[in-house]
């Protein structure tokens, strides 16, 4: 069907009436089918024409493709040949690699065998040079190095299991043994000769040890390992030498120090012993010129600040005729001991490798020092000196601890254990001297501070000062016991005065002096100072009343009895003008003179001016209070206004009091 025919069919469909719907649908479907077929047919015709037009080009393309196939076929053949050759080469490389690995393994094994064999030969062979040095050489640094080589060879032939089966051992072992014997004998003689040099007089042992012996410390190691018998002899030779040398050294030093000793106290120098019955000149050593130093610390405290100072040189001190309390000699002796012991301990550890050797060496020096110290201690009655030595020992322990050297720990503990019981014994002697004191022989008709109380105050202040940085509870308990004993004694001494006022004056003077001495030891005197301040206050109150009763007894009696009564209760108790008039006129007539007498009494009674002025101030203040109460009572009495002209003005009394009391 042509295109025109299709178009006519469309026009025909358009002319159909609307009622003929079925025909219309059929004709529409036919039109669509016919249009698609027509389009397909037209397209095929177009493609055929284009193909025919390009036919020459397609033929040319086909020829080119055929040529490429030929070339690619040739390349495939060439590459296949290459692949076959590469496979053959890979097989050859694999064979060569296996041969190389085998040769490398053989080379490694040969090198290992060569190394072991060379090491074996080096370790077992005895070079002629080594033999010459060991046999004929001098003991010096080269000899030390040769000894180390010989030691390694001796260890090798005795410890290596492979050597024992070696034929070379039979040839070498006898030679090594002869060299060992020769070396051991030679170095033993050498080191013993060096050790005996320590015995020469005036030899500086520490310099010889550091500059000479330590250079040859390997000799000792060699003897310890390859010549134990000779090592034991060398060790014994050093032990014997140092024991004797150090013992003699310390013995001579102690004998020189003893000539410098200044005795402080004897068994009679106790707080409660009568001054007239003792003498410091009964001892064989230099006595102390000032007896108060027996109980006073004074400059002796400075020894604790000189803990690191060098030890005393006896001949220099002796040449200047100086004498020292024993704690100075104690510090000097132990300073020398610490320095010597530290040096010897470190040397024994480095040279012999034995710290225990130190204990054996110092057995002699310790015995010499113990003998001296026990003699001194058994004759020591200086409690302050003993406490100073206790504090010095504590400082010495701290020094050795900072040095990290424990060699003197047990010795210093033993010294401390010996000092405390002796101090306690001497301290108890002081307490017993107070408890057993004869009051009649000690009493003196003098209200000034008693020498026993001054001894006690200085002694207690000294021990408190020495306990400031330590807080020793045991010492504090002993001081409290001593305080109770002296309290009891001073009260007994006060009762020897017939007048109660003198008893109070005596106690006040002693308490005031004690407090002043305790304050010098430190700003805080603790419980002991507080106790004396309380009893001083109590005795001051008693004295004030006694002093006022002496001059104004009637006034005080009236104020305490009648002035405090209730005047409105009964007629029998009413205070009359006639009762108060004598008191008012008596006071007005002589109050200035009485105050003057009180002032003189206070000035002459109390040794401490400030304390006296304070007591006078208290007395006058109390008098003012009594008179004020009397004045108030007079104003309340019926007809008391008639006495106003006789009453002294309170302001006038205060003005007069100010003349006598500087602290008012």
C-alpha positions as CSV (number, residue, x, y, z in Angstrom):
1,X,0.0,0.0,0.0
2,X,1.3,3.4,-1.1
3,X,1.6,6.4,1.1
4,X,-1.3,8.0,-0.7
5,X,-3.4,5.1,0.0
6,X,-2.8,5.3,3.6
7,X,-3.6,9.0,3.7
8,X,-6.9,8.3,1.8
9,X,-7.8,5.7,4.4
10,X,-7.3,8.3,7.1
11,X,-9.6,10.7,5.4
12,X,-12.1,8.0,5.0
13,X,-12.0,7.3,8.7
14,X,-12.6,10.9,9.4
15,X,-15.7,10.9,7.4
16,X,-17.4,8.1,9.3
17,X,-20.2,9.0,11.5
18,X,-20.0,9.1,15.2
19,X,-22.5,6.2,15.5
20,X,-20.2,3.7,13.8
21,X,-17.7,3.5,16.7
22,X,-16.6,-0.1,16.1
23,X,-15.7,0.6,12.5
24,X,-13.8,3.7,13.6
25,X,-11.6,1.7,16.1
26,X,-10.8,-1.0,13.6
27,X,-9.9,1.4,11.0
28,X,-7.6,3.3,13.4
29,X,-5.7,0.2,14.4
30,X,-5.2,-0.8,10.8
31,X,-3.7,2.7,10.1
32,X,-1.2,2.4,12.9
33,X,0.0,-1.1,11.7
34,X,0.3,0.1,8.2
35,X,2.3,3.2,9.2
36,X,5.0,1.1,11.3
37,X,5.6,-1.4,8.5
38,X,6.0,1.4,6.0
39,X,8.6,3.1,8.2
40,X,10.6,-0.1,8.7
41,X,10.6,-0.7,5.0
42,X,11.8,2.8,4.2
43,X,14.7,2.5,6.8
44,X,15.9,-0.8,5.3
45,X,16.1,0.8,1.9
46,X,18.1,3.7,3.4
47,X,20.7,1.4,5.1
48,X,21.2,-0.6,1.9
49,X,21.9,2.5,-0.1
50,X,24.5,3.6,2.6
51,X,26.2,0.2,2.6
52,X,26.5,0.1,-1.1
53,X,28.0,3.6,-1.0
54,X,30.6,2.5,1.6
55,X,31.4,-0.9,0.0
56,X,35.0,0.2,-1.1
57,X,35.9,1.3,2.4
58,X,34.6,-1.9,3.9
59,X,36.7,-4.0,1.5
60,X,39.8,-1.9,2.5
61,X,39.0,-2.5,6.2
62,X,38.6,-6.2,5.7
63,X,42.1,-6.3,4.0
64,X,43.6,-4.4,6.9
65,X,42.1,-6.8,9.5
66,X,43.5,-9.8,7.5
67,X,47.0,-8.2,7.6
68,X,46.8,-7.6,11.4
69,X,45.9,-11.2,11.9
70,X,49.0,-12.3,10.1
71,X,51.2,-10.0,12.1
72,X,49.7,-11.1,15.4
73,X,50.2,-14.7,14.5
74,X,53.9,-14.1,13.9
75,X,54.2,-12.3,17.3
76,X,52.5,-15.1,19.0
77,X,55.0,-17.5,17.6
78,X,57.9,-15.3,18.7
79,X,56.5,-14.9,22.3
80,X,56.0,-18.6,22.6
81,X,59.7,-19.0,21.8
82,X,60.6,-16.4,24.4
83,X,58.5,-18.2,27.0
84,X,60.2,-21.5,26.4
85,X,63.7,-19.9,26.8
86,X,62.7,-18.1,30.0
87,X,61.5,-21.4,31.5
88,X,64.8,-22.9,30.8
89,X,66.7,-19.9,32.4
90,X,64.5,-20.1,35.5
91,X,65.4,-23.8,36.0
92,X,69.1,-22.9,35.7
93,X,68.7,-20.0,38.2
94,X,67.0,-22.4,40.7
95,X,69.9,-24.8,40.4
96,X,72.5,-22.0,40.9
97,X,70.5,-20.7,43.9
98,X,70.6,-24.2,45.5
99,X,74.3,-24.4,44.9
100,X,74.9,-20.9,46.4
101,X,72.9,-21.7,49.6
102,X,74.9,-24.9,50.0
103,X,78.2,-23.1,49.6
104,X,77.0,-20.3,52.0
105,X,76.1,-22.9,54.7
106,X,79.5,-24.6,54.2
107,X,81.3,-21.2,54.5
108,X,79.3,-20.3,57.7
109,X,80.2,-23.6,59.3
110,X,83.8,-23.2,58.4
111,X,83.9,-19.7,59.8
112,X,82.2,-20.9,63.0
113,X,84.7,-23.8,63.3
114,X,87.6,-21.4,62.6
115,X,86.3,-18.9,65.3
116,X,85.9,-21.6,67.9
117,X,89.2,-23.1,67.1
118,X,90.9,-19.7,67.2
119,X,89.2,-18.9,70.5
120,X,90.2,-22.3,71.9
121,X,93.8,-21.8,70.7
122,X,93.8,-18.3,72.1
123,X,92.4,-19.4,75.5
124,X,94.6,-22.4,75.9
125,X,97.9,-21.3,74.5
126,X,100.6,-19.9,76.8
127,X,102.5,-17.1,75.0
128,X,106.2,-16.8,75.7
129,X,105.7,-13.1,76.6
130,X,103.2,-14.0,79.3
131,X,105.6,-16.5,80.8
132,X,108.5,-13.9,80.9
133,X,106.3,-11.3,82.6
134,X,104.9,-13.8,85.2
135,X,108.3,-15.3,86.0
136,X,110.7,-12.4,85.7
137,X,108.6,-9.2,85.5
138,X,108.0,-6.6,88.2
139,X,104.6,-6.3,89.8
140,X,103.2,-3.3,88.1
141,X,100.2,-2.4,85.9
142,X,101.4,-4.7,83.0
143,X,101.8,-7.5,85.5
144,X,98.2,-6.9,86.7
145,X,97.0,-7.2,83.1
146,X,99.0,-10.4,82.6
147,X,97.5,-11.8,85.8
148,X,94.0,-11.2,84.5
149,X,94.9,-13.1,81.3
150,X,96.4,-16.0,83.3
151,X,93.3,-16.1,85.5
152,X,91.1,-16.4,82.4
153,X,93.2,-19.3,81.0
154,X,93.1,-21.1,84.4
155,X,89.3,-20.7,84.5
156,X,89.1,-21.9,80.9
157,X,91.0,-25.2,81.4
158,X,89.1,-26.0,84.6
159,X,85.5,-25.0,83.7
160,X,85.1,-25.8,79.9
161,X,83.9,-29.3,79.3
162,X,85.3,-29.4,75.8
163,X,88.8,-28.7,77.0
164,X,89.0,-31.8,79.2
165,X,88.8,-34.1,76.1
166,X,91.4,-32.1,74.2
167,X,94.9,-33.5,73.6
168,X,96.3,-29.9,73.9
169,X,95.3,-29.9,77.6
170,X,97.9,-32.5,78.5
171,X,100.7,-30.2,77.1
172,X,99.4,-26.9,78.4
173,X,98.0,-27.7,81.9
174,X,101.3,-28.4,83.6
175,X,102.7,-25.1,82.3
176,X,99.7,-23.2,83.5
177,X,99.9,-24.8,86.9
178,X,103.6,-23.8,87.2
179,X,102.7,-20.3,86.2
180,X,99.9,-20.2,88.7
181,X,102.2,-21.2,91.5
182,X,104.9,-18.7,90.5
183,X,102.3,-15.9,90.2
184,X,100.7,-16.7,93.5
185,X,104.0,-16.8,95.4
186,X,105.3,-13.6,93.8
187,X,102.2,-11.4,94.3
188,X,101.8,-12.8,97.9
189,X,105.3,-11.7,98.8
190,X,104.7,-8.3,97.1
191,X,101.4,-7.6,98.8
192,X,102.6,-8.7,102.3
193,X,105.6,-6.3,101.9
194,X,103.2,-3.5,101.1
195,X,101.0,-4.4,104.1
196,X,103.9,-4.4,106.5
197,X,104.7,-0.8,105.3
198,X,101.6,0.1,107.3
199,X,103.4,-0.7,110.5
200,X,106.1,2.0,110.1
201,X,105.8,4.8,112.6
202,X,104.2,8.1,111.5
203,X,102.7,6.4,108.4
204,X,99.6,8.0,107.0
205,X,97.5,4.9,106.7
206,X,94.7,6.3,104.6
207,X,97.0,7.8,102.0
208,X,99.0,4.5,101.7
209,X,95.7,2.6,101.3
210,X,94.3,4.9,98.6
211,X,97.4,5.7,96.6
212,X,99.3,2.3,96.8
213,X,97.2,-0.6,98.0
214,X,94.1,0.0,95.9
215,X,96.2,0.0,92.8
216,X,97.0,-3.6,93.4
217,X,93.6,-4.8,94.6
218,X,93.4,-7.3,91.8
219,X,96.3,-9.1,93.5
220,X,93.9,-9.9,96.4
221,X,91.2,-11.0,93.9
222,X,93.8,-13.3,92.2
223,X,94.9,-14.8,95.5
224,X,91.3,-15.3,96.6
225,X,90.5,-17.2,93.5
226,X,93.7,-19.1,92.7
227,X,95.6,-19.2,96.0
228,X,93.2,-19.4,98.9
229,X,95.8,-20.5,101.5
230,X,98.0,-17.5,100.7
231,X,95.0,-15.2,100.5
232,X,94.1,-16.3,104.0
233,X,97.6,-15.5,105.2
234,X,97.6,-12.1,103.4
235,X,94.2,-11.3,105.0
236,X,95.5,-12.4,108.4
237,X,98.6,-10.2,107.9
238,X,96.5,-7.2,107.1
239,X,94.1,-7.9,110.0
240,X,96.9,-8.3,112.5
241,X,98.7,-5.2,111.2
242,X,95.7,-2.9,111.2
243,X,94.4,-4.2,114.6
244,X,97.7,-3.4,116.3
245,X,98.4,-0.2,114.4
246,X,94.9,1.3,115.1
247,X,94.8,0.0,118.7
248,X,98.2,1.7,119.4
249,X,97.0,4.8,117.6
250,X,93.8,5.2,119.7
251,X,95.6,4.2,122.9
252,X,98.2,7.0,122.3
253,X,95.5,9.5,121.4
254,X,93.4,8.7,124.5
255,X,96.5,9.0,126.7
256,X,97.2,12.4,125.2
257,X,93.5,13.5,125.7
258,X,93.5,12.4,129.3
259,X,96.2,15.0,130.0
260,X,93.8,17.7,128.7
261,X,90.8,16.7,130.9
262,X,89.2,19.2,133.1
263,X,87.1,17.5,135.9
264,X,83.8,19.2,136.4
265,X,82.3,17.4,139.4
266,X,82.9,14.8,142.1
267,X,80.5,12.7,144.1
268,X,80.2,15.5,146.6
269,X,79.2,18.1,144.0
270,X,75.4,17.6,144.4
271,X,72.6,20.2,144.6
272,X,71.7,19.5,148.2
273,X,75.2,19.1,149.6
274,X,76.3,21.9,152.0
275,X,78.8,24.2,150.2
276,X,81.2,24.4,153.2
277,X,81.5,20.6,153.3
278,X,82.8,19.9,149.8
279,X,85.9,20.7,147.8
280,X,86.5,20.4,144.1
281,X,90.3,20.2,144.8
282,X,90.1,16.6,145.9
283,X,90.5,15.2,142.4
284,X,93.7,14.5,140.7
285,X,92.9,16.4,137.5
286,X,92.5,20.1,137.0
287,X,89.6,21.4,139.1
288,X,87.1,23.9,137.8
289,X,87.7,27.5,139.0
290,X,84.1,28.5,139.1
291,X,82.0,26.2,141.3
292,X,78.7,27.3,139.7
293,X,79.8,25.7,136.4
294,X,79.1,22.3,138.1
295,X,75.4,23.0,137.6
296,X,75.4,25.6,134.8
297,X,75.5,24.8,131.1
298,X,77.1,28.1,130.0
299,X,79.4,27.9,127.0
300,X,79.5,24.1,127.2
301,X,76.5,24.1,124.9
302,X,78.8,25.2,122.0
303,X,80.2,21.7,121.7
304,X,76.9,20.6,120.0
305,X,77.6,23.3,117.3
306,X,81.1,22.1,116.7
307,X,80.1,18.5,115.9
308,X,81.8,18.6,112.5
309,X,85.0,20.3,113.6
310,X,88.3,18.4,113.2
311,X,89.4,16.4,116.2
312,X,91.7,18.0,118.8
313,X,95.5,17.8,118.2
314,X,96.7,17.0,121.7
315,X,100.2,18.4,121.6
316,X,99.0,21.8,120.3
317,X,96.4,22.0,123.1
318,X,98.9,20.8,125.7
319,X,101.4,23.4,124.5
320,X,98.9,26.2,125.1
321,X,98.0,24.7,128.6
322,X,94.4,24.4,127.6
323,X,92.0,22.1,129.5
324,X,88.6,20.8,128.4
325,X,85.5,19.3,130.0
326,X,85.3,15.6,129.1
327,X,82.5,16.1,126.5
328,X,85.0,18.0,124.4
329,X,87.4,15.1,124.5
330,X,84.5,12.7,123.9
331,X,83.5,14.5,120.7
332,X,87.1,14.7,119.5
333,X,87.7,11.0,120.2
334,X,84.6,9.9,118.4
335,X,85.2,12.3,115.5
336,X,88.5,10.5,115.0
337,X,86.8,7.2,115.4
338,X,84.1,8.0,112.8
339,X,86.5,9.2,110.2
340,X,88.9,6.3,110.7
341,X,86.1,3.7,110.8
342,X,84.5,5.1,107.7
343,X,87.7,5.0,105.7
344,X,88.6,1.5,106.9
345,X,85.1,0.2,106.2
346,X,85.1,1.4,102.6
347,X,88.7,0.2,102.1
348,X,87.9,-3.3,103.3
349,X,84.9,-3.5,101.1
350,X,86.8,-2.3,98.0
351,X,90.1,-4.1,98.6
352,X,89.1,-7.4,100.1
353,X,85.4,-7.4,99.2
354,X,84.6,-8.2,102.8
355,X,82.7,-5.8,105.1
356,X,83.0,-8.4,107.9
357,X,86.8,-7.8,108.0
358,X,86.1,-4.4,109.5
359,X,84.6,-5.9,112.7
360,X,87.7,-8.1,113.2
361,X,90.1,-5.2,112.6
362,X,88.3,-2.9,115.0
363,X,87.9,-5.4,117.8
364,X,91.2,-4.1,119.2
365,X,90.4,-0.3,118.9
366,X,86.9,-0.8,120.3
367,X,88.4,-2.7,123.3
368,X,90.9,0.2,123.9
369,X,88.1,2.8,123.7
370,X,85.7,0.8,125.9
371,X,88.3,0.4,128.6
372,X,88.9,4.2,128.6
373,X,85.2,5.1,128.4
374,X,84.2,2.7,131.2
375,X,86.8,4.1,133.5
376,X,85.7,7.7,132.8
377,X,82.0,6.8,133.1
378,X,82.4,5.0,136.4
379,X,84.0,8.2,137.8
380,X,81.7,10.7,136.2
381,X,79.4,12.7,138.4
382,X,78.8,15.5,135.9
383,X,75.1,15.1,134.9
384,X,75.3,18.0,132.4
385,X,78.4,16.5,130.8
386,X,76.7,13.1,130.6
387,X,73.6,14.7,128.9
388,X,75.9,16.5,126.4
389,X,77.5,13.2,125.6
390,X,74.1,11.6,125.0
391,X,73.2,14.4,122.6
392,X,76.7,14.1,120.9
393,X,76.1,10.4,120.4
394,X,72.8,11.1,118.8
395,X,74.4,13.6,116.4
396,X,77.2,11.0,115.6
397,X,74.5,8.5,114.7
398,X,72.9,11.0,112.3
399,X,76.3,11.7,110.7
400,X,77.0,8.0,110.1
401,X,73.5,7.5,108.8
402,X,74.0,10.4,106.3
403,X,77.3,8.7,105.2
404,X,75.3,5.5,104.7
405,X,78.0,3.6,106.6
406,X,76.6,1.1,109.2
407,X,79.9,0.0,110.7
408,X,79.5,2.0,114.0
409,X,75.8,1.4,114.6
410,X,76.2,-1.3,117.3
411,X,79.0,0.6,119.0
412,X,77.1,3.9,119.2
413,X,74.1,2.1,120.5
414,X,76.2,0.5,123.2
415,X,77.6,4.0,124.1
416,X,74.1,5.4,124.4
417,X,73.0,2.5,126.5
418,X,75.9,3.0,128.8
419,X,75.4,6.8,129.2
420,X,71.7,6.8,130.1
421,X,71.9,4.6,133.2
422,X,74.9,6.6,134.5
423,X,73.0,9.9,133.9
424,X,70.0,8.4,135.8
425,X,72.2,7.4,138.6
426,X,73.9,10.8,139.0
427,X,70.5,12.5,138.6
428,X,69.1,10.3,141.4
429,X,72.1,11.3,143.5
430,X,71.0,15.0,143.1
431,X,67.4,14.1,144.1
432,X,68.6,12.1,147.1
433,X,70.9,14.9,148.2
434,X,67.8,17.2,148.4
435,X,65.6,14.6,150.1
436,X,68.3,13.7,152.6
437,X,69.6,17.2,153.1
438,X,70.2,18.4,156.7
439,X,68.0,21.5,157.0
440,X,69.8,22.9,160.1
441,X,73.3,22.8,158.4
442,X,71.9,24.2,155.1
443,X,69.9,27.0,156.8
444,X,71.4,30.5,156.8
445,X,69.8,33.5,158.5
446,X,69.5,35.2,155.2
447,X,66.4,35.8,153.1
448,X,68.3,36.1,149.8
449,X,68.1,33.2,147.3
450,X,69.7,30.1,148.8
451,X,72.7,28.6,147.0
452,X,70.9,25.2,146.8
453,X,68.0,26.8,145.0
454,X,70.4,28.6,142.6
455,X,72.1,25.3,141.9
456,X,68.8,23.7,141.2
457,X,67.6,26.5,138.9
458,X,70.8,26.5,136.9
459,X,70.9,22.7,136.7
460,X,67.2,22.5,135.6
461,X,67.6,25.3,133.1
462,X,70.7,23.5,131.6
463,X,68.8,20.3,131.1
464,X,65.7,22.0,129.7
465,X,67.9,23.7,127.2
466,X,69.5,20.4,126.2
467,X,66.0,18.9,125.8
468,X,64.6,21.7,123.5
469,X,65.1,19.8,120.2
470,X,64.5,16.4,121.6
471,X,61.4,16.4,123.8
472,X,62.7,13.5,125.9
473,X,59.8,12.5,128.1
474,X,62.0,10.5,130.4
475,X,64.1,13.5,131.2
476,X,61.0,15.6,131.8
477,X,59.7,13.1,134.3
478,X,63.1,13.2,136.1
479,X,63.0,17.0,136.2
480,X,59.6,16.9,137.8
481,X,60.9,14.5,140.5
482,X,63.7,16.9,141.1
483,X,61.3,19.9,141.3
484,X,59.2,18.1,143.9
485,X,62.3,17.4,146.0
486,X,63.6,21.0,145.9
487,X,60.1,22.3,146.7
488,X,60.0,20.2,149.8
489,X,63.5,21.3,150.9
490,X,62.9,25.0,150.3
491,X,59.7,24.9,152.3
492,X,61.6,23.2,155.2
493,X,64.3,25.9,155.0
494,X,61.7,28.7,155.1
495,X,60.2,27.3,158.3
496,X,63.5,28.0,160.1
497,X,62.6,31.7,160.0
498,X,60.4,32.6,163.0
499,X,58.4,35.3,161.4
500,X,55.9,34.3,158.7
501,X,56.7,37.5,156.7
502,X,60.4,36.4,156.5
503,X,59.4,33.0,155.4
504,X,57.4,34.6,152.5
505,X,60.3,36.9,151.7
506,X,62.7,34.0,151.6
507,X,60.4,31.9,149.3
508,X,59.6,34.8,147.0
509,X,63.3,35.6,146.5
510,X,64.1,31.9,145.7
511,X,61.1,31.5,143.4
512,X,61.8,34.8,141.6
513,X,65.4,33.8,141.1
514,X,64.4,30.4,139.8
515,X,62.0,31.8,137.3
516,X,64.6,34.3,136.0
517,X,67.1,31.5,135.5
518,X,64.6,29.3,133.7
519,X,63.6,32.1,131.4
520,X,67.2,32.5,130.3
521,X,67.2,28.8,129.1
522,X,64.3,29.6,126.7
523,X,61.2,31.6,126.3
524,X,59.0,28.7,127.4
525,X,60.1,27.1,130.7
526,X,57.2,24.6,130.5
527,X,55.4,23.1,133.4
528,X,58.3,23.8,135.9
529,X,58.3,27.5,135.2
530,X,54.5,27.7,135.4
531,X,54.6,25.9,138.8
532,X,57.1,28.5,140.2
533,X,55.1,31.4,138.8
534,X,52.0,30.1,140.6
535,X,53.7,29.6,144.0
536,X,55.4,33.0,143.6
537,X,52.0,34.6,143.1
538,X,50.7,32.7,146.1
539,X,53.6,33.8,148.4
540,X,53.3,37.4,147.1
541,X,49.7,37.5,148.3
542,X,50.7,36.2,151.7
543,X,53.6,38.7,152.0
544,X,51.4,41.6,151.0
545,X,48.9,40.8,153.7
546,X,51.7,40.3,156.3
547,X,53.2,43.7,155.3
548,X,49.9,45.6,155.5
549,X,49.0,43.9,158.8
550,X,52.3,45.1,160.2
551,X,51.4,48.8,159.6
552,X,47.6,48.8,159.3
553,X,46.4,45.9,161.3
554,X,43.4,47.7,163.0
555,X,42.2,49.1,159.7
556,X,42.4,45.7,157.9
557,X,40.7,43.9,160.8
558,X,37.9,46.4,160.7
559,X,37.4,46.2,157.0
560,X,37.4,42.4,156.9
561,X,35.0,42.1,159.8
562,X,32.8,45.1,160.4
563,X,32.8,46.9,157.1
564,X,31.4,43.8,155.3
565,X,28.4,43.4,157.8
566,X,24.9,44.4,156.9
567,X,24.2,47.6,158.9
568,X,20.3,47.4,158.6
569,X,19.8,44.1,160.4
570,X,20.2,44.7,164.1
571,X,21.1,47.5,166.4
572,X,23.9,45.6,168.1
573,X,25.9,45.6,164.9
574,X,25.5,49.2,163.9
575,X,28.8,50.9,163.3
576,X,29.2,54.1,165.3
577,X,31.3,57.2,164.7
578,X,33.3,56.4,167.8
579,X,34.3,53.1,166.3
580,X,35.7,54.4,163.0
581,X,37.0,57.8,164.3
582,X,40.3,56.3,165.7
583,X,40.9,54.4,162.5
584,X,40.4,57.5,160.3
585,X,42.6,59.7,162.4
586,X,45.3,57.1,162.9
587,X,45.5,56.6,159.1
588,X,45.5,60.3,158.4
589,X,48.3,60.9,160.9
590,X,50.8,58.3,159.8
591,X,49.9,56.9,156.4
592,X,52.8,58.6,154.6
593,X,55.3,57.4,157.1
594,X,53.9,53.9,156.9
595,X,54.2,53.8,153.1
596,X,57.8,55.0,153.4
597,X,58.5,52.2,155.9
598,X,56.9,49.7,153.6
599,X,59.0,50.9,150.7
600,X,62.2,50.6,152.7
601,X,61.2,47.1,153.9
602,X,60.6,46.0,150.4
603,X,63.8,47.4,149.0
604,X,65.9,45.7,151.7
605,X,64.0,42.4,151.6
606,X,64.1,41.5,147.9
607,X,67.2,41.0,145.9
608,X,65.5,41.6,142.6
609,X,64.6,45.3,142.4
610,X,61.9,44.7,139.7
611,X,60.3,42.0,141.7
612,X,60.4,44.2,144.8
613,X,58.8,47.1,143.0
614,X,56.0,44.8,141.7
615,X,55.4,43.6,145.2
616,X,55.3,47.2,146.6
617,X,52.8,48.1,143.8
618,X,50.6,45.2,144.8
619,X,50.9,46.1,148.5
620,X,50.0,49.8,147.9
621,X,47.1,48.8,145.6
622,X,45.7,46.5,148.2
623,X,46.1,49.2,150.9
624,X,44.2,51.6,148.6
625,X,41.4,49.1,148.3
626,X,41.2,48.7,152.1
627,X,41.1,52.4,152.7
628,X,38.5,52.9,150.0
629,X,36.3,50.4,151.7
630,X,36.9,52.2,155.0
631,X,36.0,55.6,153.4
632,X,32.7,54.2,152.0
633,X,31.9,52.7,155.4
634,X,32.4,56.1,157.1
635,X,30.1,57.8,154.7
636,X,27.3,55.3,155.6
637,X,27.8,55.8,159.4
638,X,25.3,58.1,161.1
639,X,27.2,61.3,161.8
640,X,30.1,60.2,159.8
641,X,30.2,63.5,157.9
642,X,32.0,65.0,160.9
643,X,35.0,62.9,159.9
644,X,35.2,64.1,156.4
645,X,37.9,66.6,157.4
646,X,40.1,63.8,158.6
647,X,39.6,61.5,155.6
648,X,42.5,61.4,153.2
649,X,41.6,62.0,149.6
650,X,41.9,58.9,147.4
651,X,43.6,61.0,144.7
652,X,46.2,62.2,147.2
653,X,46.9,58.6,148.2
654,X,47.3,57.6,144.6
655,X,49.6,60.5,143.9
656,X,51.8,59.6,146.9
657,X,51.8,55.9,145.9
658,X,53.2,56.9,142.5
659,X,56.3,58.2,144.0
660,X,57.2,54.8,145.3
661,X,55.9,52.5,142.6
662,X,57.5,52.9,139.2
663,X,55.1,50.4,137.6
664,X,51.9,51.7,139.1
